[in-house]
């Protein structure tokens, strides 16, 4: 049985098929992180786990998921970040990765940069944990390359919203694009 683009990876050696809209609406991973932050593990372990999950994903052979298109050497989730990772809390571990509709073959910087963008945009209280994301992933890209990848993704979302007539969402993505372009490391 081939794996579809709606696959979830629960460990670095497996890709399991799961429908994107299976009717299960889990709490976003960062809500779990906030609960766990009250325990001794804090953000650090979760941010590092996000990076390790990215490393596992990018270690998969892209031919594992037939039908992915693109140019590059790794599977790119396309919306990778803590918001699309399910954590089991006891014991704490990643139990799944959700929302694969933007998956493609591309560059390793794409998902790392987008996870950083999610943290910078939605969880600024966790900025000091970005080194844990990078350490967990085992990836090292300079700031201009990461920022360029973030800007490309913002432009992609903006273009989709404009083409779909989603004026309010397009306005929000224009604001986000401007903010992203203005960031410094």
C-alpha positions in Angstrom: 0.0 0.0 0.0 1.4 3.4 -1.0 1.5 6.3 1.4 -0.5 9.4 0.6 0.3 13.1 1.1 -2.0 12.9 4.2 0.5 10.7 6.0 1.7 11.3 9.6 5.1 10.3 10.8 5.1 9.0 14.3 8.7 8.1 14.4 11.7 8.5 12.1 11.2 5.1 10.6 7.5 5.1 9.8 5.0 7.0 7.7 1.4 6.1 8.5 -1.6 7.0 6.3 -4.3 9.1 8.2 -7.0 11.2 6.6 -6.3 14.9 7.1 -9.9 15.6 8.3 -10.4 12.5 10.4 -12.8 14.4 12.7 -10.3 14.5 15.5 -9.4 18.0 16.7 -6.5 17.8 19.1 -5.3 20.7 21.2 -2.4 22.5 19.5 0.9 21.3 20.7 1.9 24.6 22.3 -1.1 24.3 24.6 0.4 21.1 25.8 3.8 22.8 26.1 2.3 25.5 28.3 0.9 22.8 30.6 4.1 20.9 30.7 6.1 24.1 31.2 4.9 24.0 34.8 6.8 20.7 35.2 10.6 20.6 35.4 10.9 19.8 31.7 9.8 23.3 30.5 9.9 24.5 26.9 13.4 23.2 26.3 12.6 19.5 26.0 9.5 20.2 23.8 11.3 22.6 21.5 14.1 20.1 21.2 11.6 17.3 20.5 10.1 19.4 17.7 13.6 19.7 16.2 14.2 15.9 16.6 10.9 15.2 14.9 12.0 17.4 12.0 15.3 15.5 11.8 13.4 12.2 11.7 11.1 13.5 9.0 14.0 14.7 6.9 15.9 11.4 7.3 13.1 9.6 5.4 13.7 8.7 1.8 11.4 11.0 -0.2 10.4 8.0 -2.3 8.6 6.7 0.8 5.7 9.0 0.0 4.8 8.5 -3.7 3.2 11.5 -5.4 5.3 14.2 -3.7 6.5 16.8 -6.2 9.2 19.4 -6.0 12.9 19.9 -6.3 15.2 19.0 -3.4 16.4 16.2 -1.3 14.1 16.0 1.7 10.4 15.6 2.5 9.1 19.0 3.4 6.0 19.1 5.6 5.1 22.6 4.4 3.6 23.7 7.7 6.0 22.1 10.2 6.0 23.4 13.7 4.7 22.7 17.2 1.2 23.6 16.2 1.0 20.4 14.0 2.7 18.0 16.5 0.8 15.9 18.9 2.5 15.1 22.2 1.7 12.3 24.5 2.2 13.7 28.0 2.9 10.6 30.1 5.6 9.7 29.2 6.3 12.9 27.1 6.9 11.9 23.5 5.8 12.9 20.0 2.8 10.8 19.0 2.0 12.3 15.6 2.5 15.0 13.0 -0.6 16.5 11.4 -1.7 18.5 8.4 0.3 17.2 5.4 -1.6 19.0 2.6 1.4 21.2 1.8 4.0 18.4 1.8 6.5 18.3 -1.1 10.1 17.6 -1.8 12.3 20.5 -1.2 15.1 22.0 0.9 15.8 21.2 4.6 15.7 24.9 5.5 12.0 25.2 4.6 10.5 23.3 7.6 13.2 24.5 10.1 12.6 28.1 9.1 8.8 27.7 9.3 9.0 26.2 12.7 11.1 29.2 13.7 8.5 31.5 12.1 5.7 29.9 14.1 7.6 30.4 17.3 8.6 34.0 16.5 5.0 34.9 15.4 2.8 33.0 17.8 5.0 32.1 20.8 7.5 35.0 21.4 7.8 33.9 25.0 9.7 30.8 23.7 12.3 32.7 21.5 15.1 31.9 23.9 14.4 28.2 23.1 15.2 28.5 19.3 18.7 27.1 19.8 17.0 23.9 21.2 15.0 23.7 18.0 18.1 24.0 15.9 20.1 21.5 18.1 17.3 19.0 18.0 17.0 19.2 14.3 20.8 18.9 13.8 20.4 21.6 11.1 22.4 24.8 10.8 21.4 27.5 8.4 22.4 31.1 8.5 19.8 33.8 9.3 19.5 35.2 5.7 18.7 31.7 4.4 16.1 31.0 7.2 14.5 34.4 6.8 14.4 34.0 3.0 12.5 30.7 3.5 10.1 32.3 5.9 9.4 35.2 3.4 8.8 32.7 0.6 6.3 30.8 2.7 4.5 34.0 3.7 4.4 35.0 0.0 3.0 31.6 -0.9 0.2 32.0 1.7 -0.5 35.6 0.6 -0.7 34.5 -3.1 -3.1 31.7 -2.2 -5.4 34.1 -0.3 -5.3 36.7 -3.1 -6.1 34.1 -5.8 -8.9 32.7 -3.6 -10.5 36.1 -3.0 -9.9 35.8 0.8 -9.4 39.6 1.2 -9.2 39.6 5.0 -6.8 36.7 5.1 -4.7 38.3 2.4 -4.5 41.5 4.4 -3.3 39.5 7.4 -0.6 37.7 5.3 0.6 41.1 3.9 1.0 42.3 7.5 2.8 39.0 8.4 5.1 39.3 5.3 6.1 42.9 6.2 6.8 41.9 9.8 8.9 38.9 8.7 10.9 41.0 6.2 11.6 43.4 9.0 12.9 40.8 11.5 16.6 40.5 12.4 18.2 37.6 14.1 
